[in-house]
Amino acid sequence: MAKIKIRLVRSTIGALPKHRATVRSLGLRKIGSSKVQEDSPEILGMVRHVSHLVEVEKVNEENGKVK
């Protein structure tokens, strides 16, 4: 299965509590923190929910590097 790298680029201060919880459930804490997740419908739905706070990149499956 493909993987994506999710990076928090904006603060959650002032964001809705639902959005803060979504960012935390993605495994992100501080601005600039990133996490590699599976490219599943559940993760993509969470990313779409907080798309104004995060940045997404595809990860090369062969060597784990970002494309």
N, C-alpha and C positions, 0 to 999 in steps of 0.2 A: 504494500500500500504506500502511496506517496506521502511525503511529509512536508510540513510547512513550518517556517520560522515566524513567530509572532513577537513583535517588539512594541513595548509601550512607549509612545512618543509624546503623549499629552498627559497632564495631571488629572487625577480623578477628583480633585478638590472642586466642588461645585457641581459634580456630576450627580445624576440620580442614584439613589441607593441601589437600584437594580443593576445599573451599569457598573458601579463599584464592585458589587458581588460577582458580576460576570467577569470582570478583569481579574479578580482574586481567584476565581475558579479556573481561569486559564493559566494560573501559576505566575502571574505578573505582580510585582510589588512596587518597585521604584521606576521612575522614568529612565528609559534606556535599558531596562531589564528585558531579557528575551527568553523564549522557551520554544523548543521544537516539539510539535504535536503531530499526531496522525491527521491526515486529510480526510476526516470523517464528516458526515452531514451534521452531527452534533456540534463539533468544533467550528465548522464553517458558519453555522447558525449563530453561535456565540460571537464569532468574529464580526459577522454582519451587524449584530446588535450593538457593538461598540466600535464600529469601523472608524468613527471620528476620533478615537483615542489610540488606535493601534496601527501598525504597519505590518504587512504580510509579504513574505518572500517564499518561493518554492525552494526546497532543499534537494540537491542532487542525491539520488539514492545510492549511487555507486560508492562515493567516498564521503558522503555526509556534508559536502560543501554547498553553500548557497549559490544558486544559479544567478 
